[in-house]
Amino acid sequence: MPPPPLTPPTPPAGLRATARIHAVADGRGGTALPLLAGEGPLALRRTRSSSGAEAGVMLVGAMTAPLGGDHLTVEATAGPGARLALASAAATLALPGRSGEPARYDVHLTLEDGASLRWLPEPLVSVRGSDLRVRTRVRLAPTARLVLREEQVLGRTGEAPGLLRSRLTVESGGRPLLDQELACGPGAPGGWDGPAGLAGHRALGQLLVVDPAFAAQPPAAAVLGEFAAVTPLAGPAVLVTALAADALRVRELLDAACRTYGW
């Protein structure tokens, strides 16, 4: 009796797309981009940077994403001595999908000796009914510099948020520098919106600056208003966290911190 026919595997629900960026020092004091490739909703455009030594790249949303079941990935590498600035053209909206599966958004950043990278995307908005898992991983050489901003908005105006899980992991010289996780919205562990959590705020953000110069003169811990704080990290690095009623106020706080601690 012949064996039953094999059932083909079920294809994964949702969209799969990856954007890849590789920056290298061009030997003339500038930075070249030998690899700049986007897929689907992750379109990439080279932009002018405020510094001639720095290459600028804009992430442009070419279609609505991420929906439930989607898996988007951004991979960026700055080679030795390269300087790279990454930004996004608009806010990212996490939307519910038909499959009921969570969406995933991964960011992988690698900085080699003497490289610098600024990752300054626009806010992520967690729309009602969505389920998004964000994972950012950064690996730095001990002589590399990093400015990284994350901003999250829980729901559109007058709207309840979706479920958002976000994790940021940073290694410097092969050693852990920062590993933190956030979960908020329906389905998150209890207390996420209480006094020890977001305390009723609907916008939150953080700015991480890693700079070897901090080894000689580390930033001091400080309070930036009622719901923002500066925390020095062994790395050497500094982390600024902020809560606010809206995204505009969070951006104001982080921009001020970037002028103080970034470059």
Beta strands, then each sheet from edge to edge (+ up, - down):
strand 1: 16-25
strand 2: 31-37
strand 3: 42-47
strand 4: 55-61
strand 5: 71-78
strand 6: 83-88
strand 7: 92-94
strand 8: 103-111
strand 9: 116-120
strand 10: 124-126
strand 11: 131-140
strand 12: 145-154
strand 13: 163-172
strand 14: 175-184
strand 15: 203-210
strand 16: 222-223
strand 17: 228-233
strand 18: 237-244
sheet 1: 2+ 1- 5- 8- 11- 13- 14+
sheet 2: 3+ 4- 6- 9- 12- 10- 7-
sheet 3: 3+ 4- 6- 9- 12- 15+ 18- 17+ 16-
end
